[in-house]
Amino acid sequence: MKIQPSVPASLLRASRALLLVLAPFALLATAARADWMRSDTTIAWKAGDTVVWQFNFDPATAGKSFFHPLSAVGGAIVTERAPADHPWHYGLWFSWKYINGKNYWEEDRTSGLPAGTTAWTTPVIATQPDGSATIKMALTYINHDIPRVDMVESREISVSTPDANGSYTIDWKARFVAGPDGALLDRTAMPGEPRGANNGGYAGMSIRMAPVQPAYVSTDGPVTQFNYDGLPATTRAGERARPNTFAMGLNFSPEGKAPGGIAFLSDAKNTEGKPATWYLINTPKQNPPFFFADQTILGPKPIQLAAGEKMDLRYRFILSRTAWTADTLKAALAAWPADKAAAPAASVAH
């Protein structure tokens, strides 16, 4: 029998340490080969041959602007665009449900158009060689039946430079101004309310996740209890949860592929200092699988804005190849800088 020479334990430890030291440099080398891809309707950042993130703003093919695909450098893609069950789900995107009674969320399956129109001007995009970018947009929410401008929005999205581990942040900031008749921001009624539904409450900042079973975690720990309507008092088995927290972590471990995750942070000012309400869907047996997270800004109640009244919302997303935990979510919240002064309003779209 051939005897294999043994390797000293100290040498094994040194080899592992060297790999840990060299790993960030390998990622940096990947980042150094990164490249921008731009068209009239998209902006994307590539590392090698892989698109790390892409922002899409083609009104001819989508009712909203959105991010997809989206991943950390070298990590799993965490978004899904326009699945068969809900073709108006756009990766990582923002949408109101009802404004002054008009539906801006769902789209007619024949025409592909929602009842209320979300229009935008061509974004002003500034990119840097290090992979960072700023995207500024002016959006208008239009009821064409009257016709009437229900609301306008100034949006600024800032994507950071990936770090040595391939992680980066997306800061999403928006200022909404109600139109001349004011703006009632509403949603499908919540369970327990008159005409309430088990899927009530959704609207605002959302992510339709890749069809790979994610692990859900909040600042209070893993979210594992899903039931019929997501309310704590419900015992009927189901696929919904409605935790109250300032941040959610969504972790992915595709079989045989690199892991990845996204942290979804909501500014405390969005919800007047109270923990945000979330609406989570976890349906792995559906075809296609249905994994969804929404910071339900209207979950507690509808919001009425007077004519010309302003409302600011701010979110942060952190893409990582490392799984999120309650502690790392708390640390991410603590490290999030306070909001700066609001940018001047951009011109509206028509």
Secondary structure in CASP SS format (residue, H / E / C, confidence):
PFRMAT SS
TARGET T0000
AUTHOR 0000-0000-0000
METHOD secondary structure of the structure
MODEL  1
M C 1.00
K C 1.00
I C 1.00
Q C 1.00
P C 1.00
S C 1.00
V C 1.00
P C 1.00
A H 1.00
S H 1.00
L H 1.00
L H 1.00
R H 1.00
A H 1.00
S H 1.00
R H 1.00
A H 1.00
L H 1.00
L H 1.00
L H 1.00
V H 1.00
L H 1.00
A H 1.00
P H 1.00
F H 1.00
A H 1.00
L H 1.00
L H 1.00
A H 1.00
T H 1.00
A H 1.00
A H 1.00
R C 1.00
A C 1.00
D E 1.00
W E 1.00
M E 1.00
R E 1.00
S C 1.00
D C 1.00
T C 1.00
T E 1.00
I E 1.00
A E 1.00
W E 1.00
K E 1.00
A E 1.00
G C 1.00
D C 1.00
T E 1.00
V E 1.00
V E 1.00
W E 1.00
Q E 1.00
F E 1.00
N E 1.00
F C 1.00
D C 1.00
P C 1.00
A C 1.00
T C 1.00
A C 1.00
G C 1.00
K C 1.00
S C 1.00
F E 1.00
F E 1.00
H E 1.00
P E 1.00
L E 1.00
S C 1.00
A C 1.00
V C 1.00
G C 1.00
G C 1.00
A C 1.00
I C 1.00
V C 1.00
T E 1.00
E C 1.00
R E 1.00
A C 1.00
P C 1.00
A C 1.00
D C 1.00
H C 1.00
P C 1.00
W C 1.00
H C 1.00
Y E 1.00
G C 1.00
L E 1.00
W E 1.00
F E 1.00
S E 1.00
W C 1.00
K C 1.00
Y E 1.00
I E 1.00
N C 1.00
G C 1.00
K E 1.00
N E 1.00
Y C 1.00
W C 1.00
E C 1.00
E C 1.00
D C 1.00
R C 1.00
T C 1.00
S C 1.00
G C 1.00
L C 1.00
P C 1.00
A C 1.00
G C 1.00
T E 1.00
T E 1.00
A E 1.00
W E 1.00
T C 1.00
T C 1.00
P C 1.00
V E 1.00
I E 1.00
A E 1.00
T E 1.00
Q C 1.00
P C 1.00
D C 1.00
G C 1.00
S C 1.00
A E 1.00
T E 1.00
I E 1.00
K E 1.00
M E 1.00
A E 1.00
L E 1.00
T E 1.00
Y E 1.00
I E 1.00
N E 1.00
H C 1.00
D C 1.00
I C 1.00
P C 1.00
R E 1.00
V E 1.00
D E 1.00
M E 1.00
V E 1.00
E E 1.00
S E 1.00
R E 1.00
E E 1.00
I E 1.00
S E 1.00
V E 1.00
S C 1.00
T C 1.00
P C 1.00
D C 1.00
A C 1.00
N C 1.00
G C 1.00
S C 1.00
Y E 1.00
T E 1.00
I E 1.00
D E 1.00
W E 1.00
K E 1.00
A E 1.00
R E 1.00
F E 1.00
V E 1.00
A E 1.00
G C 1.00
P C 1.00
D C 1.00
G C 1.00
A E 1.00
L E 1.00
L E 1.00
D E 1.00
R C 1.00
T C 1.00
A C 1.00
M C 1.00
P C 1.00
G C 1.00
E C 1.00
P C 1.00
R C 1.00
G C 1.00
A C 1.00
N C 1.00
N C 1.00
G C 1.00
G C 1.00
Y C 1.00
A C 1.00
G E 1.00
M E 1.00
S E 1.00
I E 1.00
R E 1.00
M E 1.00
A C 1.00
P C 1.00
V C 1.00
Q C 1.00
P E 1.00
A E 1.00
Y E 1.00
V E 1.00
S E 1.00
T C 1.00
D C 1.00
G E 1.00
P E 1.00
V C 1.00
T C 1.00
Q C 1.00
F C 1.00
N E 1.00
Y C 1.00
D C 1.00
G C 1.00
L C 1.00
P C 1.00
A C 1.00
T C 1.00
T C 1.00
R C 1.00
A E 1.00
G C 1.00
E C 1.00
R E 1.00
A E 1.00
R C 1.00
P C 1.00
N E 1.00
T C 1.00
F C 1.00
A E 1.00
M E 1.00
G E 1.00
L E 1.00
N E 1.00
F E 1.00
S C 1.00
P C 1.00
E C 1.00
G C 1.00
K C 1.00
A C 1.00
P C 1.00
G E 1.00
G E 1.00
I E 1.00
A E 1.00
F E 1.00
L E 1.00
S E 1.00
D C 1.00
A H 1.00
K H 1.00
N H 1.00
T H 1.00
E C 1.00
G C 1.00
K C 1.00
P C 1.00
A C 1.00
T E 1.00
W E 1.00
Y E 1.00
L E 1.00
I E 1.00
N E 1.00
T E 1.00
P C 1.00
K C 1.00
Q C 1.00
N C 1.00
P C 1.00
P C 1.00
F E 1.00
F E 1.00
F E 1.00
A E 1.00
D E 1.00
Q E 1.00
T E 1.00
I C 1.00
L C 1.00
G C 1.00
P C 1.00
K C 1.00
P C 1.00
I E 1.00
Q E 1.00
L E 1.00
A C 1.00
A C 1.00
G C 1.00
E C 1.00
K E 1.00
M E 1.00
D E 1.00
L E 1.00
R E 1.00
Y E 1.00
R E 1.00
F E 1.00
I E 1.00
L E 1.00
S E 1.00
R C 1.00
T C 1.00
A C 1.00
W C 1.00
T C 1.00
A H 1.00
D H 1.00
T H 1.00
L H 1.00
K H 1.00
A H 1.00
A H 1.00
L H 1.00
A H 1.00
A H 1.00
W C 1.00
P C 1.00
A C 1.00
D C 1.00
K C 1.00
A C 1.00
A C 1.00
A C 1.00
P C 1.00
A C 1.00
A C 1.00
S C 1.00
V C 1.00
A C 1.00
H C 1.00
END
